[in-house]
Amino acid sequence: MATVAITDATFPALDVEEEILAAAGARVVRGTDPSPAGLAALVATADAVITQFARVDAGVIGAMERARVIVRYGIGVDNVDLDAARARGIPVCNVPDYCIDEVADHTLAFILAATRQVVPNTLTIRDGRWGLATDLALMKTLRDQTVGLLGFGRIGREVAARLAPFKCRRLVCDAFVPPDSIRAAGCEPVALPELLAGSSILSLHCPSTPATRRIIDTAALARLPAGAILVNLARGDLVDTAALVAALESGRLAAAAIDVCDPEPIPADSPLRRLPNVTVAAHVASASPTAVRTLRETAARSAAAALRGELPPSVVNGVTRPVG
């Protein structure tokens, strides 16, 4: 019987995966040791590997003796060494479209929370006080803002569509999307310097790659208009965390709204846990019952396809042939 190793998962049980993979003649083995040695031992004889947040690096991939596929629970694949897998001929797959609406909705919720000071006003009332919780200048009208979107993939486009009824100006920077496509969505295509200089709200929607990691650093934050708002529901390492904290503490940034951070979990002593101008969540923007079910089913079916000798869908590392 084939074996599918699941390195880690936030789900309490793996019944969804077990049902789908049992029908494909495979059993599921759940990892319990996230260390490199523990992961290497887990995947050594696995016929397929599914991973969520575990670091599947070159050493772990090198320990795979017969893996036909590595599947990531999620859209981003920055925890998997794509080059190492490609060198071994192992396809790496993601689940690219399971939570588009959830993350787009959450982005809009964060933007509105930051512009309308939802959290500070709630906390003021809980603290027994009554009245406006912040300076009046922080109560912004979205219509009067310019929202910059760094990345215009599935989620970025959905965020732009949700913003349209609010009548704000929308700038987009994405070198991989034709300018005419951006204009057709009612947005303005711009280069990164113009995006930074023109965005009173900057929302990140690009993947984590060598070109985008720490793309929002001290210099980038300095180019934003004074009092801008940063929103990040993409990947934590797009932002230099120390630079973000400094900009928030100095008032250079009026606010940040983040669902992701580098590192995660946010350390207990991090200012991001206590600064009043930060709205934060624990990497949960993708969550809904429908999205999680779709994520798990799709990941299991991708593994099952590889076990049948097929090239699974959504291969992201350039492998074009099934293993075996």
Secondary structure, DSSP 8 states (H G I E B T S, - for coil): -EEEEE---SSS--HHHHHHHHHTTEEEEE----SHHHHHHHHTT-SEEEESSS-B-HHHHHT-SS---EEESSS--TTB-HHHHHHTT--EE--TTSSHHHHHHHHHHHHHHHHTTHHHHHHHHHTT--S--S-GGG---GGG-EEEEE--SHHHHHHHHHHGGGT-EEEEE-TTS-HHHHHHTT-EE--HHHHHHH-SEEEE-----TTTTT-B-HHHHHHS-TTEEEEE-S-GGGB-HHHHHHHHHHTSEEEEEES--SSSS--TT-GGGT-TTEEE-SS-TT--HHHHHHHHHHHHHHHHHHHTT---S-B-S---S---
